[in-house]
Amino acid sequence: MKRFIPIVFIVFALLSLGSCCTKGPDDEVEYSDLFDNIANNMIVPRYAEFQSDLGALEMSLNAFDASDVSSLSLIQSQFKEAYLSWQSVSVFEFGPAAEYSALLRTNCNTFPTNPSRIEENIEAEEYNLAFPSNYGAKGLPALDYLLFHSNQSDLLIELSDSSRMLYIQDCLADMQGKVDEVVDAWDSFRSTFVGSEGNDQNSSLSLLFNQFLYDYEKLKRDKFALPAGFATQFGIPLDADTTVVEGRFSKMSFQLIQANLVSLENIYLGVGEDGVDGVGIFEKLKEYNAQSTVVDGDLAIAVQEQFSICKQVISQFTNDLPFEIIHNISEVQATSNQLQKLVPMIKNDMRSYLSVTVTLTDSDGD
Amino acid sequence: MTKAKSYSAQFLQWFHAETSIAPLVIFRIIFGLMMLASTVRFWAKGWIDSLFIQPDNFFHYYGFEWVKPMGEIGMYTVFVLLIISSLFIALGFFYRWATLLYFLLFTYVELIDITHYLNHYYFISLVAFIMCFLPAHRSLSVDICRKPSLALNKVPNWTIASIKFQLGLVYFFAGVAKLNYDWLFDAMPMSIWLQAKTHWPIIGTLFSEKWIAYSFSWMGCVFDLTVVFFLLSKRCRPIAYLALVIFHIVTGIMFPIGMFPWIMILATLIFFSADFHQKIIVFIQSRLRLKERESIEYNSLFLHGFKKKVLTGFLLTYVFFQMVFPFRYMLYPGNLFWTEQGYRFSWRVMLIEKAGTAFFYVTDPITGQRGEVDNSQFLTTTQEKMMATQPDLILQYAHIIKQEVESRGLENPIINAEVYVTLNGSRSMLFIDPKVNLAELEVGLKHKDWILDF
């Protein structure tokens, strides 16, 4: 017995050592430079940009003059700016943006929008935009409809209707309220985000990676495969339906897809809004000397190149997506195939190297 | 022949001979408390909700398709009962009922969704099953306060030996599983795992060294294969246990394996002598000011004649099954790590690194219209990830899709899957035949000839 006593002591010493080390400082240093760059040079300035674009849209709406077509043109171009800058923040649907009171993705960009519901609301002059039943009748897609569904001269007449104008302003104010809330919340959430340790389901690493993947898969499916007829709904193959495209009325589908892609690429590369190339996922993969299993060679480079290829094939289209789906489906299919190639690079390789626990639970190896 | 006979006779004699109850009692307390901690942790992490309430679909174990989650109130009730029963096990309070309830509920929870399969959950189910039959409550328990006539000092050897056997099996077979080319001669997947830890301070730089990966692989293998024999030897026990503690702490820090290391560190205390455990009991008794109970004279645990034969037969059958079952993979052609046919329930712990991406397509058999399935409409990310590397789950998922599609009016859909899998850092390759119509295949234990070669 006496011989065992020192061993028991050692064991408990080691146990206590072990339990403090599991939370250890190791993981903390691992990604803090990445989180720091993403928070300070992407998340905060991108939200600020979106916020100010919404503000500019508000001003142009206030300055609307039914007799002046240029005031409408200004509203339309401000709207486009705002919709493009939305693409750079949609991926950050965690933390403040994922709070129930904000739910930015749902509140700002539920598409396709529901024109008849919008018209009913305007007609009734009584609506509560906070109701989930109105998710499909507000946000940027609703403005896309209201500001572009007809030619400019008709729109000038329509918008001189005060209840219609009020609806537009209400939709805008609804978004502004949510975005202001998110911007404010990031003031304090920033340090939580940057200081996050480890890789469990609520760690910054997990949140960021999973939203990165989710935003990309949404782009591939909702913005591309669904209108093109490459997708299913609950397993049922769907016909091509060009009306479900994002930015349907303003015909800016490809611009929006491209902006979304660039926003993801910049996160990957670590390029901030000021154009400075800082620490991104790319640098982390380089640090690990990660090898791609999908194509030959370096994983960091492989993903970078696939992003470039995707951007390039999308930039080749001269018309908007609905037109290309109808007249040029084979090119659309080829583009879809290129978008698809990035998925296993992210899911098979990037996930393993970043040791993201997509698995919520413990593992014993698989 | 006669020599063998006398050995087996000697063994049987030892098997039923008496030994101190102390190690068994301490094991009961440790087991109860560890299960309590595990359950509370599981709850605190929010896994009851995310694993058993949120998902729309569940993957089943073959033959257990009837096991279903019980909804929010039901699942939380199950976990409350798990907490209560594990506490009762530790206290030795209505021990028989508590162990039975714990075994049934724990196993039920594990059977709900195969995507959460863990060897260590299987281990706990087995130990809980064995515990149902052991007299672990007959000393230092509330039960003997209630009913002093239950108090015992001696139990037959087989009671403690069965726990030791189960523990030893985990290590030994984990070691046997490591006896493969990749692990030993390629240091895979250890190299990949260490590569991801190179940022660690001080020792991190070592992790990119190939020789470190080789030494970790070999040490792990030798440790697993031999530790149980050293633990059985009185002379080697202290050093073996020290090695075991270091091994588990290191793996616990390096891998997301949750409670497993801590459970094993404490559970293997059962290998220590009766004397050691008796000291702990005396210590606890003095702390709690408990009186030592008089043991009853007649001990009904020591069986005779036919009953003894039945018990011996039962235990030997259990041992035989446990020894043979991990080798069932030999009945299947192909690379075990690739096909995973006969992979589970065999103590293959932290053995391979596998990742997959699965694209499922549904085709309308009449119009020929085809579309990609949005996996997130059916599965959680965890389920999707696990499904993408395991052929039986790929097939189950195809059937989940088929059922949904048919309920929405599209009969006889053609379901194909394009799955890319990487194993131990290999090139991501097509995993199954993308042309095969998964909707037509039957779920079963037969060899899946639609898995492509590795």
Interface residues (C-beta under 8 A of the other chain):
Chain A: M1 R3 F4 I7 I10 V11 L14 L15 L17 G18 C21 T22 G24 P25 D26 V29 E30 N199 D200 Q201 N210 Y214 E217 R221 A225 G229 F230 A231 T232 Q233 F234 G235 I236 P237 L238 D239 E287 Y288 N289 Q291 T293 V294 Q340 V343 P344 K347 N348 D349 R351 S352 Y353 S355 T357 V358 T359 L360 T361 D362 S363 D364 G365 D366
Chain B: K45 W47 S50 L51 H116 L118 N119 H120 I192 Q195 A196 T198 H199 W200 P201 S208 P238 Y241 L242 V245 I246 I249 G252 I253 F255 P256 I257 G258 M259 F260 P261 W262 I265 F272 S273 D275 F276 K279 R348 V349 M350 L351 I352 E353 K354 A355 G356 T357 F359 V362 T363 D364 Q369 R370 G371 E372 V373 D374 S376 Q377 F378 T381 T382 K385 M386 A388 T389 I401 K402 E404 V405 R408 L410 P413 Y420 V421 T422 G425 S426 R427 S428
